[in-house]
Amino acid sequence: MKNAIGVVSAILITGCGLAAAQTVPDAVSVSAEIKRVVIVRLKYDADLLDGIQQAVKNEKVKNAVILSGVGSVKSYHVHAVNNTTLPAKLAYTQRDGPMDLIAVNGYVLDGRIHAHVTITDDQKAFGGHLHEGTKVFTFAIVTLGVLDDNLDLSRFDDSSWR
């Protein structure tokens, strides 16, 4: 697939030529093409994060954009930031109950999953950073846009580079 994507982040890309002592720019970007698409289906009672990790391993994915995800879950485990000063403090939430999975997005960075989910029950939508313990109910489908292995995205989610 020849679709070019621009990945923009306020985090340093290792090897982008910026010395550590320089002022951190507001945004760092890199352009990349989606090389292939991997569609992952998870069955009842599968752990959502573990399933994505297994697919990344099986498909030999080093870098990817999580393009979408849908399905339903019977439990979830997420975290969200709950302060506005550094360092960030995290609030973890883990609950059981039927919910629709209406979005999964994020990245695979040097083989590491950084995913966020949005889920909804019959009254509200909520979400956060995905953790183990989010169990699939009916099914879940997650789509990955695989990027070039030579991209160094390993520090894109490094919150200490500011």
C-alpha positions in Angstrom: 0.0 0.0 0.0 1.5 3.3 -1.0 -0.4 5.5 1.4 2.0 7.9 3.1 1.3 8.9 6.6 2.8 11.6 8.7 3.4 10.7 12.3 3.7 13.8 14.4 4.8 13.7 18.0 6.3 15.9 20.6 8.8 13.2 21.4 12.4 12.7 20.0 13.0 10.1 17.3 16.3 8.5 18.2 18.7 9.3 15.4 16.8 12.3 14.0 20.0 14.5 14.5 19.0 16.5 17.5 21.5 16.6 20.4 20.1 15.9 23.8 21.3 19.3 25.1 19.3 21.2 22.5 15.9 22.7 23.2 13.1 20.2 22.6 11.0 21.2 19.6 7.2 21.3 20.0 6.8 18.6 17.3 8.9 16.0 15.6 7.6 14.3 12.5 8.5 11.4 10.2 6.8 10.3 7.0 6.3 6.6 6.3 4.3 4.4 4.0 2.0 1.7 5.1 3.6 -1.5 3.8 0.8 -3.9 4.6 -2.4 -4.3 6.6 -2.8 -6.9 9.3 -6.4 -7.7 10.5 -6.6 -9.4 13.9 -9.7 -11.2 15.2 -9.9 -12.1 18.8 -12.4 -14.6 20.1 -14.6 -14.8 23.3 -12.6 -14.5 26.5 -9.3 -13.6 24.8 -7.3 -10.8 26.5 -7.4 -7.9 24.1 -3.8 -6.7 24.8 -2.4 -10.2 24.8 -4.1 -11.0 21.5 -2.7 -7.9 19.8 0.8 -8.7 21.2 0.5 -12.3 19.9 -0.5 -11.0 16.4 2.4 -8.6 16.4 4.8 -11.4 17.3 3.2 -13.9 14.8 3.2 -11.3 12.0 6.7 -10.1 12.8 5.5 -6.5 13.2 8.1 -4.0 14.5 6.3 -0.7 13.8 2.6 -0.1 13.1 -0.3 2.3 13.4 -3.3 0.8 15.1 -5.9 2.0 12.5 -9.1 0.7 14.1 -10.7 -1.8 16.5 -14.3 -2.8 17.2 -16.2 -5.5 19.0 -17.3 -6.1 22.6 -15.7 -6.8 25.9 -16.9 -8.3 29.2 -14.3 -6.6 31.4 -11.8 -3.8 31.0 -8.6 -2.6 32.6 -7.3 0.9 31.6 -5.5 3.8 33.0 -5.8 7.6 32.4 -3.8 10.5 33.7 -5.4 12.3 36.6 -3.3 15.4 37.1 -1.9 18.3 35.1 1.6 18.7 36.5 4.7 16.5 35.9 5.3 13.8 36.6 2.0 12.4 35.5 -0.1 10.4 37.9 -2.1 7.5 36.7 -5.6 6.4 37.7 -6.3 2.7 37.0 -9.8 1.4 36.4 -10.8 -2.2 36.2 -14.4 -3.4 35.9 -16.6 -6.3 34.7 -19.7 -5.9 32.6 -20.9 -6.0 29.0 -19.5 -3.1 26.9 -19.1 -2.3 23.2 -15.6 -1.7 22.0 -16.0 1.3 19.7 -12.4 2.2 19.1 -8.9 1.0 19.5 -6.0 3.2 18.4 -2.4 3.7 19.0 1.0 2.3 17.8 3.4 -0.6 17.8 6.7 1.0 18.6 9.7 -1.2 18.2 7.5 -4.2 18.8 5.9 -2.7 21.9 2.1 -2.0 22.0 0.9 1.4 23.0 -2.9 1.2 22.6 -5.9 3.2 23.8 -9.5 2.0 23.8 -12.8 3.7 23.9 -15.7 1.5 25.2 -19.3 2.2 26.0 -22.0 0.7 28.2 -25.6 1.5 27.9 -25.2 4.9 29.4 -21.7 6.4 28.7 -18.5 6.1 26.7 -15.1 6.0 28.4 -11.6 4.7 27.9 -7.9 5.0 28.4 -4.6 3.2 28.0 -5.2 -0.5 27.4 -3.9 -3.0 30.0 -4.1 -6.8 30.4 -7.4 -7.8 31.8 -9.6 -6.4 29.0 -11.5 -9.6 28.0 -13.3 -10.0 24.7 -17.0 -10.8 24.8 -18.5 -11.7 21.3 -15.4 -10.9 19.3 -12.9 -8.0 18.6 -11.3 -7.0 15.4 -8.1 -4.8 15.4 -6.5 -3.5 12.2 -2.8 -2.7 12.0 -1.1 -0.6 9.3 2.4 -2.0 9.3 5.3 0.5 8.8 8.9 0.0 7.8 11.1 -1.8 10.3 13.9 0.7 9.7 11.9 3.5 11.3 13.1 4.2 14.9 9.9 5.0 16.7 11.1 3.6 20.0 11.0 7.0 21.8 7.8 8.4 20.3 6.0 7.7 23.6 8.9 8.6 25.9 7.3 11.1 28.3 10.6 12.0 29.8 11.8 13.8 26.7 10.4 17.3 27.1 
